[in-house]
Amino acid sequence: MTWLLCVLDGVSRNPVTVTVAYHVTPGREADFHSWGWAVLRESAQQQGFLGGGVLVDGEADWHVVYRFDSDGSVRAWENSVTWAQWAARLEGLGRETGRRSINGSKAWFDSQTVTPAAPRPPPKWKLWFVNMSAVFPPVLLFNLTVLPYLESLNPLFRTLLLCLSVTAIVTWILMPRLQRFFKKWLYPPLQALRGRHKRRTA
């Protein structure tokens, strides 16, 4: 993991630790977690990178922490085209709510104590259950209330209308709510981690 990168060389060059806070969209925590670590893997290719991590604090407050050997290295990364591309991918996952930069080593070692491991994806049977719970109600509703009036319509267009309507309802209405409702059931390790972090900071 990137936490293990050596920091001794950066100590003599006044290393900088940057903590960026994000408010994560409910139900997208696992996606944001993956995004954060992907960004850190990319930043590890930049000159002067010393390490980083993704921290969770509360239900929707997350932090991406990265450390470089100097202010110049930090600015080079934050002004790079690569960072801009990754920032664009954040749309829909969350929004930045603040950032701070600290010079020296103390903040770096303090921040490592709450670094979570990447959550495992839910078992496929759980995903199947959630998907079925989202798809079955609108399909049943359309079969009982709408499709009987469309029997004269071409089967191709009738099926297309059913698919368009059901996928729209599932995507924008049912699935986000089901993901929030089943969040603790789908990602129990992530929820346990949050509980441990809250007890640490209490």
Steps between C-alpha positions, in 0.01 A plus 500: 500500500614855434521576871822300506692729265807644664471848656856547619619665179215750516562603861803706406306676220211626717237246389138611462192298601175598327161390634203549267151460652204371299128461557417169336167436328297255714521151357823574308747446785662191351535672161660803662736277698612334177538840333715632785742208488516515120599867526770414752637225278523756221664761723755237606642530147572870553839631606526575871207285612552352847171328580125539546181352629119520505335572835134485605341720768125482549229390259599716202826676596810352338858619464765430239847559644816522292854603583774642280856602571441873437242768418622499143428129459151548643424785262635303204262213579196717574551703180561197279270383223488157664357640823243703304386185323458312827319796657251492211422136582387606847173638362211310653717343771541803725624857527804658657420691820843619606873438511800575715876471461741435785878510482703246694467137603271494804169530310609223267559244772185606688281453194608141439320370809155507334577378149236245390556201282314486171150356549428168336226499237171350620428134417325456166190355661456819701534711185249271326254546786529880494469511121195275507346717771544801274385342172206282603256769630505725190486201262197364686338844507543552126374150417183557703421862419663610173578209269138377469424828319794455262418158358442647155844659501789333318669253744836664435378846602296359788807328642713809441249716687498255790881491518537878479242561771623232738870586471422870559302421816766258624794730426369830639242399759524147637868401486643803688247448778559125517877551510463733797253267670721191455833682546591336832397160367697536176817647654525381863883539521471867398230565760705326770797717409292814539387387843860443611606840371214673681600331826861614449401864448235513773 
